[in-house]
Amino acid sequence: MKRETLFLKIVLFLMALPVIAVCIFVEPPLSQFVGELLPEWAFLQYVFLIALYGTAVAYFIALYQSMKLLSYIDRNIAFSERSVKALKNIKYCALTIAGLYLLCLPIILYMAQVDDAPGLGGLGMVITFGALVIAVFAAVLQKLLENAIEIKSENDLTV
């Protein structure tokens, strides 16, 4: 394992720990609060819980794809179709996270209004737009990598 990517792999591991803690300790009481908040629409607590766990799954898939991308860099195969596929998967995971939070945004905003916590609504929007920024960035990197692979293959054929 190269030292250059070791730090990044440790950072990816450390990025996973708070999300695991949130999944265990925050999401169940939060969805129960949604059920108490909207007793006539109690089924929304399960929809909310499934959406939050869905975003966590997409986040972990994106972290795994990032880990794979770092391992490709370690093995000097960064300019390959595997890297393009990993970036494409990261883009789809980010779009999934943005979509699920966009679906849950009305519930989050209602919770913020009732609980008088305006930061909660802002947090939902920041996560949504942050995921969209990551998706756009991954799409740009994917396109650049595809172009670099194409140029590399043309140069290999020329020589």
C-alpha positions as CSV (number, residue, x, y, z in Angstrom):
1,M,0.0,0.0,0.0
2,K,1.4,3.4,-1.0
3,R,1.8,6.1,1.6
4,E,0.1,8.7,-0.7
5,T,-3.2,7.0,-0.6
6,L,-3.0,5.5,2.9
7,F,-4.0,8.9,4.4
8,L,-7.0,9.1,2.1
9,K,-8.1,5.6,2.9
10,I,-7.9,6.4,6.6
11,V,-10.0,9.5,6.0
12,L,-12.6,7.5,4.1
13,F,-12.8,5.1,7.1
14,L,-13.1,8.0,9.5
15,M,-15.9,9.4,7.3
16,A,-17.9,6.2,7.8
17,L,-17.8,6.2,11.6
18,P,-20.1,9.3,12.2
19,V,-22.7,8.0,9.7
20,I,-22.7,4.6,11.4
21,A,-23.3,6.4,14.8
22,V,-26.1,8.5,13.3
23,C,-27.7,5.3,11.8
24,I,-27.7,3.6,15.2
25,F,-28.4,6.5,17.6
26,V,-30.2,9.3,15.7
27,E,-32.3,7.9,12.9
28,P,-34.7,5.6,14.9
29,P,-35.7,8.4,17.5
30,L,-35.9,10.9,14.7
31,S,-38.4,8.7,12.7
32,Q,-40.3,8.0,15.9
33,F,-40.6,11.8,16.4
34,V,-42.0,12.1,12.9
35,G,-44.7,9.5,13.9
36,E,-45.5,11.5,17.0
37,L,-45.6,14.7,15.0
38,L,-48.0,13.5,12.4
39,P,-50.2,10.9,14.1
40,E,-52.7,10.9,11.2
41,W,-49.9,10.1,8.8
42,A,-48.0,7.7,11.0
43,F,-46.8,5.6,8.1
44,L,-44.5,8.5,7.1
45,Q,-42.2,7.6,9.9
46,Y,-41.4,4.4,8.1
47,V,-41.0,6.1,4.8
48,F,-38.7,8.6,6.5
49,L,-36.7,5.9,8.2
50,I,-36.3,3.9,4.9
51,A,-35.2,7.1,3.1
52,L,-32.6,7.9,5.7
53,Y,-31.2,4.4,5.7
54,G,-31.3,4.5,1.9
55,T,-29.1,7.5,1.9
56,A,-26.8,5.8,4.4
57,V,-26.5,2.8,2.1
58,A,-25.8,5.1,-0.9
59,Y,-23.2,6.9,1.1
60,F,-21.4,3.7,2.1
61,I,-21.5,2.5,-1.5
62,A,-19.9,5.8,-2.6
63,L,-17.2,5.4,0.1
64,Y,-16.5,1.8,-1.1
65,Q,-16.2,3.1,-4.7
66,S,-13.8,5.8,-3.5
67,M,-11.8,3.1,-1.8
68,K,-11.7,1.1,-5.0
69,L,-10.6,4.2,-6.9
70,L,-7.7,4.7,-4.5
71,S,-6.7,1.1,-4.9
72,Y,-6.6,1.6,-8.7
73,I,-4.3,4.6,-8.1
74,D,-2.1,2.4,-5.9
75,R,-1.9,-0.3,-8.7
76,N,-1.2,2.4,-11.4
77,I,-4.3,1.6,-13.3
78,A,-6.0,4.9,-12.6
79,F,-6.6,5.6,-16.3
80,S,-8.8,2.6,-16.9
81,E,-12.5,1.8,-17.5
82,R,-12.7,0.6,-13.9
83,S,-12.0,4.1,-12.6
84,V,-14.6,5.5,-15.0
85,K,-17.1,3.0,-13.7
86,A,-16.3,3.8,-10.0
87,L,-16.8,7.5,-10.7
88,K,-20.1,6.8,-12.5
89,N,-21.2,4.8,-9.4
90,I,-20.2,7.7,-7.1
91,K,-22.2,10.0,-9.3
92,Y,-25.3,7.8,-9.1
93,C,-24.9,7.4,-5.3
94,A,-24.7,11.2,-4.9
95,L,-27.8,11.6,-7.1
96,T,-29.6,9.0,-5.0
97,I,-28.8,10.8,-1.8
98,A,-29.9,14.1,-3.2
99,G,-33.2,12.6,-4.5
100,L,-34.0,10.9,-1.2
101,Y,-33.3,14.0,0.8
102,L,-35.4,16.0,-1.7
103,L,-38.3,13.7,-1.1
104,C,-37.9,14.0,2.7
105,L,-37.4,17.7,2.7
106,P,-41.1,18.5,3.3
107,I,-41.1,16.3,6.4
108,I,-37.8,17.8,7.6
109,L,-39.1,21.4,7.0
110,Y,-42.3,20.6,8.9
111,M,-40.3,19.1,11.7
112,A,-38.2,22.2,11.8
113,Q,-41.3,24.4,11.9
114,V,-43.0,22.5,14.7
115,D,-39.9,22.0,16.8
116,D,-38.8,25.6,16.1
117,A,-35.4,24.5,14.8
118,P,-34.7,26.4,11.7
119,G,-31.2,24.8,11.4
120,L,-32.8,21.5,10.7
121,G,-34.4,22.7,7.5
122,G,-31.2,24.3,6.4
123,L,-29.3,21.1,7.2
124,G,-31.6,19.1,4.9
125,M,-31.1,21.6,2.1
126,V,-27.3,21.7,2.6
127,I,-27.1,17.9,2.4
128,T,-29.2,17.9,-0.8
129,F,-27.2,20.6,-2.5
130,G,-23.9,19.1,-1.3
131,A,-24.8,15.8,-2.8
132,L,-25.7,17.5,-6.1
133,V,-22.3,19.3,-6.1
134,I,-20.6,15.9,-5.6
135,A,-22.6,14.4,-8.4
136,V,-21.6,17.2,-10.8
137,F,-18.0,17.0,-9.7
138,A,-18.0,13.2,-10.2
139,A,-19.6,13.6,-13.7
140,V,-16.9,16.1,-14.7
141,L,-14.1,13.9,-13.4
142,Q,-15.7,10.9,-15.2
143,K,-15.8,12.9,-18.5
144,L,-12.2,14.1,-18.1
145,L,-11.0,10.5,-17.3
146,E,-12.8,9.2,-20.4
147,N,-11.1,11.8,-22.5
148,A,-7.7,11.1,-21.0
149,I,-8.2,7.3,-21.6
150,E,-9.1,8.1,-25.2
151,I,-6.1,10.3,-25.7
152,K,-3.9,7.6,-24.0
153,S,-5.2,4.9,-26.3
154,E,-4.6,7.1,-29.4
155,N,-1.0,7.8,-28.2
156,D,-0.4,4.1,-27.7
157,L,-1.6,3.3,-31.2
158,T,0.6,6.1,-32.7
159,V,3.8,4.9,-31.2
